[in-house]
Amino acid sequence: MVAVVLQESGRSGQSKHPSAEGSHQSPDPMLSFSLSGPHHPRNLPNGVPVHRGRRLHGALLEAVLLVLQLDMPDMPSFLCRLAVAVAIGVAHTAYAAPAASAAAAADPCAKIAGTLFAPPADALACMKSFPFNETLKQNVLTVISRVFDFYTFEDYYLDSPPPFQDSTTNIRAQLARINQTHYETDFDFNKDMYDFTTQLNDGHTRWFPDCYTQFQNLLPAPVVTLEENGVQNVFVAPDSVELISLLGSNFTSFFDEIHFDWKRLAGAKVLEIEGMDAYAYAQHIAETQSGNYLDLGVRINSAFSSYRISGTDFSQRFGDISGPQFPTQNTLTMKLIPMNSTRAETVAVPFLASYLGLPFTNREDFWAINCAANDETNGVDFKSSAQLAKLSDKRSQKLARASIVDVSAKNAVGLPSQFEPTLPPVNGSEGVIKSFILPDKKTGVMFVGSFEPDDFFQFQTDVQTTITAFQEAGVSQLLIDLTNNGGGFVCLGQFLHVFLTGSKSLGNFPNPGFQSTNRANPLAQKILASDIELGVTEEISFYTADNWAFLSNNTEMPPTANYMAPPTSRQINGQTYVESQRFLDVCPFNVDIPEDPPFEPSKIAIVGNGNCASTCAMFSTLMNERHNTTIAVFGGKPGLPTQFKGMAGNQVLEWFDIDSEIKTANLKDDPLAPPDLLVSGDFRHNWRIAYSFFDEKVPIAYVSELPHFRFAYTVDTYNNPQNLWEFAAKQLLG
């Protein structure tokens, strides 16, 4: 018999971690749900669905309903729902947020339902209306802890080598701290976990709770770093009026209603932010919020607004200062000098939160839509054709990816049209690559916005089409722009590398990628062995050997090869790290690779802002390590070295992916296997290492590789790609 108990939850553990907002010891009791009996959520049978779109109080209450009906099958369903409704009502009352009306007080989410934008305090009240629950916390912690067993860089974090030493932490100690901390709300727990994983500064390894990543704070005064008269300073983006106007009247009318004149701030020189020197504040954001990149200099550049390609369109990022993930700030205080003025003034600039999720009407809707586990949260057994039929194309694809998750991409704002290139695009520019011939008629530009197009093979065709168009036009030199490229398909980075340099250039190492390994923890070894026994192949698994080529001769392994038998080991920061034997990628190319490069290697150059992640980082590292390609970085904090690449792993597995690997290998019941998530979320991890050509013992992630040139942005280049390309072509290619 199951007991559904509404109880007072005791306090235990006091957080000493500065990011653990809302977590502390308190004498005030809180209400939470406690389940006991054979159908406790941790004992629920696999495959119990928690569907998106139901009007219910999340995965936990779905479990309560299921448990009641399993234990008391004769109990009418309306009585089950009545019991749960009573519990929900009590919990809602305990966590009501103050509001003008009784209805809004009982349901802070209803207050902002149907709106695209909301004051941050209102958005936060909605998210904080869900009480902390220990069962959900333990479920998430167990999943994350066991997935960390597959993480390739865990031991490196104990003492990260220079210049990445600020990215140092004891991962298991942090998990223990979170486990011992009691939180006021479910939001507080998830934000602490989000902050901890974000501050690893590895965009491949992060916790994304879907419930709390649906809002993004936006400031009507995005900031940039610009050089003026030979001196670099922080400014409100000069194009902010044009940029902010693209958000529409739903955004701008809020500031009209509160009589805040945001337009007059455009172009203002920013002296201080939140009482700190402007660059010092950018560094503070880079150290606490930006994440994604091991290198501090790259993260600081991420704090500022910059151009990019989002989807297949030109776009402009707000930057991490002006577009933080959570609506936890109501204002940002700046000391600034407006344009056409010489007097400094202090201005508290209001944030407005943008809602990025599906429509909801109330608190229960919000949870069901954004927070409850759904059909694609947890992995599937890929041997089951019935389960495969339910999946989206993206879920069912087995193509190696390495990319970061930039939540701001959901809130993509177009680059104001007057700053887009005026040159006609060449053929092959319909997708994530935009290509042009500069007015000098000798320089071709490829702005590679991403390595994750909608069509894997069309990307290759587009590259071939573009290079052919350049050659037919007499172009003799190539400039590649990698600004804000978040990565994508691993093999497309390798394809672009070998297509631009020619197969002959690979010499005695004919593979266009890196030597690679994955972590050979005990469960990983079981997965590979089970896959071999079951006859699983690369069509449904990333672990099987036919995904890889032998290091010795670059030929594809048979699916029966066990490249973890025996595993290899080495010492990293006093820990024994166990990994597979080394292997190479096997990549499907649908166009012929030229033997000779289409351009002289000395006539190829790369530009970017260092925010070049994952596959992008691997591509730029290949070009640097194997061909010494000229690379330049724009922006960043004056005087602080900035790498040309962001985080460089070799392959990322999402939670769905690793859970599917476990289930496909028939190992979900193994004591080392993580349980299914009870909430909608993703804990991704870096699953493979790429080893440097400079030092084959060191992952490229931990090799310091600085650009050959460093340039400041100016008012003419920070948001105008064509102006930047024309400047860079003269400086780098002549």
Secondary structure as the mmCIF struct_conf table of DSSP 4:
data_model
#
loop_
_struct_conf.conf_type_id
_struct_conf.id
_struct_conf.beg_label_comp_id
_struct_conf.beg_label_asym_id
_struct_conf.beg_label_seq_id
_struct_conf.end_label_comp_id
_struct_conf.end_label_asym_id
_struct_conf.end_label_seq_id
STRN STRN1 ALA A 3 SER A 9
HELX_LH_PP_P HELX_LH_PP_P1 GLY A 10 ARG A 11
TURN_TY1_P TURN_TY1_P1 PRO A 18 SER A 19
TURN_TY1_P TURN_TY1_P2 GLU A 21 GLY A 22
STRN STRN2 SER A 23 SER A 23
BEND BEND1 PRO A 27 ASP A 28
STRN STRN3 MET A 30 SER A 36
BEND BEND2 GLY A 37 GLY A 37
TURN_TY1_P TURN_TY1_P3 PRO A 38 HIS A 39
HELX_RH_3T_P HELX_RH_3T_P1 PRO A 41 ASN A 43
HELX_LH_PP_P HELX_LH_PP_P2 LEU A 44 PRO A 45
TURN_TY1_P TURN_TY1_P4 ASN A 46 GLY A 47
TURN_TY1_P TURN_TY1_P5 ARG A 52 GLY A 53
BEND BEND3 LEU A 56 HIS A 57
HELX_RH_AL_P HELX_RH_AL_P1 GLY A 58 ASP A 71
TURN_TY1_P TURN_TY1_P6 PRO A 73 ASP A 74
BEND BEND4 MET A 75 MET A 75
HELX_RH_AL_P HELX_RH_AL_P2 SER A 77 ALA A 94
TURN_TY1_P TURN_TY1_P7 TYR A 95 TYR A 95
HELX_LH_PP_P HELX_LH_PP_P3 ALA A 96 PRO A 98
BEND BEND5 ALA A 100 SER A 101
HELX_RH_AL_P HELX_RH_AL_P3 ALA A 102 ALA A 106
HELX_RH_AL_P HELX_RH_AL_P4 PRO A 108 ILE A 112
TURN_TY1_P TURN_TY1_P8 ALA A 113 GLY A 114
BEND BEND6 LEU A 116 LEU A 116
STRN STRN4 PHE A 117 ALA A 118
HELX_RH_AL_P HELX_RH_AL_P5 PRO A 120 MET A 127
TURN_TY1_P TURN_TY1_P9 LYS A 128 SER A 129
BEND BEND7 PHE A 130 PHE A 130
STRN STRN5 PRO A 131 PRO A 131
HELX_LH_PP_P HELX_LH_PP_P4 PHE A 132 PHE A 132
HELX_RH_AL_P HELX_RH_AL_P6 GLU A 134 VAL A 147
HELX_RH_3T_P HELX_RH_3T_P2 PHE A 148 PHE A 150
TURN_TY1_P TURN_TY1_P10 THR A 152 GLU A 154
HELX_RH_3T_P HELX_RH_3T_P3 ASP A 155 ASP A 159
HELX_LH_PP_P HELX_LH_PP_P5 SER A 160 PRO A 161
TURN_TY1_P TURN_TY1_P11 PRO A 162 PRO A 163
TURN_TY1_P TURN_TY1_P12 GLN A 165 ASP A 166
BEND BEND8 SER A 167 SER A 167
HELX_RH_AL_P HELX_RH_AL_P7 ILE A 171 GLN A 180
STRN STRN6 TYR A 183 TYR A 183
BEND BEND9 GLU A 184 GLU A 184
STRN STRN7 THR A 185 THR A 185
HELX_RH_AL_P HELX_RH_AL_P8 ASP A 186 THR A 198
TURN_TY1_P TURN_TY1_P13 GLN A 199 ASN A 201
TURN_TY1_P TURN_TY1_P14 GLY A 203 HIS A 204
BEND BEND10 THR A 205 THR A 205
STRN STRN8 TRP A 207 PRO A 209
HELX_RH_3T_P HELX_RH_3T_P4 ASP A 210 TYR A 212
BEND BEND11 THR A 213 GLN A 214
STRN STRN9 PHE A 215 LEU A 218
BEND BEND12 PRO A 220 ALA A 221
STRN STRN10 VAL A 223 GLU A 228
TURN_TY1_P TURN_TY1_P15 ASN A 229 GLY A 230
STRN STRN11 VAL A 231 VAL A 236
TURN_TY1_P TURN_TY1_P16 PRO A 238 ASP A 239
HELX_RH_AL_P HELX_RH_AL_P9 SER A 240 SER A 245
TURN_TY1_P TURN_TY1_P17 LEU A 246 LEU A 247
HELX_RH_AL_P HELX_RH_AL_P10 SER A 249 GLU A 257
TURN_TY1_P TURN_TY1_P18 ILE A 258 HIS A 259
HELX_RH_3T_P HELX_RH_3T_P5 LYS A 263 LEU A 265
TURN_TY1_P TURN_TY1_P19 ALA A 266 GLY A 267
HELX_LH_PP_P HELX_LH_PP_P6 ALA A 268 ALA A 268
STRN STRN12 LYS A 269 ILE A 273
TURN_TY1_P TURN_TY1_P20 GLU A 274 GLY A 275
STRN STRN13 MET A 276 ASP A 277
HELX_RH_AL_P HELX_RH_AL_P11 ALA A 278 ILE A 285
HELX_RH_PI_P HELX_RH_PI_P1 ALA A 286 SER A 290
BEND BEND13 ASN A 292 ASN A 292
BEND BEND14 LEU A 294 LEU A 294
HELX_RH_AL_P HELX_RH_AL_P12 LEU A 296 SER A 302
TURN_TY1_P TURN_TY1_P21 ALA A 303 ALA A 303
BEND BEND15 PHE A 304 PHE A 304
STRN STRN14 SER A 306 SER A 310
TURN_TY1_P TURN_TY1_P22 GLY A 311 THR A 312
STRN STRN15 ASP A 313 ARG A 317
TURN_TY1_P TURN_TY1_P23 ASP A 320 SER A 322
BEND BEND16 GLY A 323 GLY A 323
BEND BEND17 GLN A 325 PHE A 326
BEND BEND18 ASN A 330 ASN A 330
STRN STRN16 THR A 331 ILE A 337
TURN_TY1_P TURN_TY1_P24 MET A 339 ASN A 340
STRN STRN17 GLU A 345 PRO A 350
HELX_LH_PP_P HELX_LH_PP_P7 PHE A 351 PHE A 351
STRN STRN18 LEU A 352 TYR A 355
BEND BEND19 GLY A 357 GLY A 357
BEND BEND20 THR A 361 ASN A 362
HELX_RH_AL_P HELX_RH_AL_P13 ARG A 363 PHE A 366
HELX_RH_PI_P HELX_RH_PI_P2 TRP A 367 CYS A 371
STRN STRN19 ALA A 372 ALA A 372
TURN_TY1_P TURN_TY1_P25 ASP A 375 THR A 377
BEND BEND21 ASN A 378 ASN A 378
TURN_TY1_P TURN_TY1_P26 PHE A 382 LYS A 383
HELX_RH_AL_P HELX_RH_AL_P14 SER A 385 ALA A 389
TURN_TY1_P TURN_TY1_P27 LYS A 390 LYS A 390
BEND BEND22 LEU A 391 LEU A 391
HELX_RH_AL_P HELX_RH_AL_P15 ASP A 393 SER A 396
STRN STRN20 ARG A 401 SER A 403
HELX_RH_3T_P HELX_RH_3T_P6 VAL A 407 ASN A 411
STRN STRN21 GLY A 414 GLY A 414
HELX_LH_PP_P HELX_LH_PP_P8 LEU A 415 PRO A 416
HELX_RH_3T_P HELX_RH_3T_P7 SER A 417 PHE A 419
BEND BEND23 GLU A 420 GLU A 420
BEND BEND24 LEU A 423 LEU A 423
HELX_LH_PP_P HELX_LH_PP_P9 PRO A 424 VAL A 426
TURN_TY1_P TURN_TY1_P28 ASN A 427 GLY A 428
BEND BEND25 GLU A 430 VAL A 432
STRN STRN22 ILE A 433 ILE A 437
TURN_TY1_P TURN_TY1_P29 PRO A 439 ASP A 440
BEND BEND26 LYS A 441 LYS A 442
STRN STRN23 THR A 443 VAL A 448
STRN STRN24 PHE A 451 PHE A 451
BEND BEND27 ASP A 454 ASP A 454
HELX_RH_AL_P HELX_RH_AL_P16 PHE A 456 GLU A 472
TURN_TY1_P TURN_TY1_P30 ALA A 473 GLY A 474
STRN STRN25 GLN A 477 ASP A 481
TURN_TY1_P TURN_TY1_P31 THR A 483 ASN A 484
STRN STRN26 ASN A 485 ASN A 485
STRN STRN27 GLY A 487 PHE A 489
HELX_RH_AL_P HELX_RH_AL_P17 VAL A 490 THR A 501
HELX_RH_3T_P HELX_RH_3T_P8 SER A 503 LEU A 506
TURN_TY1_P TURN_TY1_P32 GLY A 507 ASN A 508
BEND BEND28 PRO A 512 GLY A 513
STRN STRN28 GLN A 515 ASN A 518
STRN STRN29 ARG A 519 ARG A 519
HELX_RH_AL_P HELX_RH_AL_P18 PRO A 522 LEU A 534
TURN_TY1_P TURN_TY1_P33 GLY A 535 GLY A 535
TURN_TY1_P TURN_TY1_P34 GLU A 538 ILE A 540
BEND BEND29 PHE A 542 THR A 544
HELX_RH_3T_P HELX_RH_3T_P9 ALA A 545 ASN A 547
STRN STRN30 TRP A 548 PHE A 550
TURN_TY1_P TURN_TY1_P35 LEU A 551 ASN A 553
HELX_LH_PP_P HELX_LH_PP_P10 THR A 555 THR A 555
STRN STRN31 GLU A 556 GLU A 556
HELX_LH_PP_P HELX_LH_PP_P11 MET A 557 PRO A 558
TURN_TY1_P TURN_TY1_P36 PRO A 559 THR A 560
TURN_TY1_P TURN_TY1_P37 TYR A 563 MET A 564
BEND BEND30 ALA A 565 PRO A 566
STRN STRN32 THR A 568 ILE A 572
TURN_TY1_P TURN_TY1_P38 ASN A 573 GLY A 574
STRN STRN33 GLN A 575 GLU A 579
HELX_LH_PP_P HELX_LH_PP_P12 SER A 580 ARG A 582
STRN STRN34 PHE A 583 ASP A 585
BEND BEND31 VAL A 591 VAL A 591
HELX_LH_PP_P HELX_LH_PP_P13 ASP A 592 PRO A 594
BEND BEND32 GLU A 595 ASP A 596
BEND BEND33 PRO A 598 PHE A 599
HELX_RH_3T_P HELX_RH_3T_P10 PRO A 601 LYS A 603
STRN STRN35 ILE A 604 GLY A 608
BEND BEND34 GLY A 610 GLY A 610
STRN STRN36 CYS A 612 CYS A 612
TURN_TY1_P TURN_TY1_P39 SER A 614 SER A 614
HELX_RH_AL_P HELX_RH_AL_P19 THR A 615 HIS A 627
STRN STRN37 THR A 630 PHE A 634
BEND BEND35 GLY A 636 GLY A 636
TURN_TY1_P TURN_TY1_P40 PRO A 638 GLY A 639
BEND BEND36 LEU A 640 LEU A 640
BEND BEND37 PHE A 644 PHE A 644
BEND BEND38 ASN A 650 ASN A 650
STRN STRN38 GLN A 651 LEU A 653
HELX_RH_AL_P HELX_RH_AL_P20 TRP A 655 THR A 664
TURN_TY1_P TURN_TY1_P41 ALA A 665 ASN A 666
TURN_TY1_P TURN_TY1_P42 LYS A 668 ASP A 669
BEND BEND39 ASP A 670 ASP A 670
TURN_TY1_P TURN_TY1_P43 PRO A 671 LEU A 672
BEND BEND40 ALA A 673 ALA A 673
HELX_LH_PP_P HELX_LH_PP_P14 PRO A 674 LEU A 677
BEND BEND41 LEU A 678 LEU A 678
STRN STRN39 VAL A 679 VAL A 679
BEND BEND42 SER A 680 SER A 680
STRN STRN40 GLY A 681 PHE A 683
STRN STRN41 HIS A 685 TYR A 691
BEND BEND43 PHE A 693 PHE A 694
TURN_TY1_P TURN_TY1_P44 GLU A 696 LYS A 697
BEND BEND44 VAL A 698 VAL A 698
STRN STRN42 PRO A 699 PRO A 699
HELX_RH_3T_P HELX_RH_3T_P11 ILE A 700 TYR A 702
BEND BEND45 VAL A 703 VAL A 703
BEND BEND46 HIS A 708 HIS A 708
STRN STRN43 PHE A 709 PHE A 711
TURN_TY1_P TURN_TY1_P45 VAL A 715 THR A 717
BEND BEND47 TYR A 718 ASN A 719
HELX_RH_AL_P HELX_RH_AL_P21 PRO A 721 LEU A 732
TURN_TY1_P TURN_TY1_P46 LEU A 733 LEU A 733
#
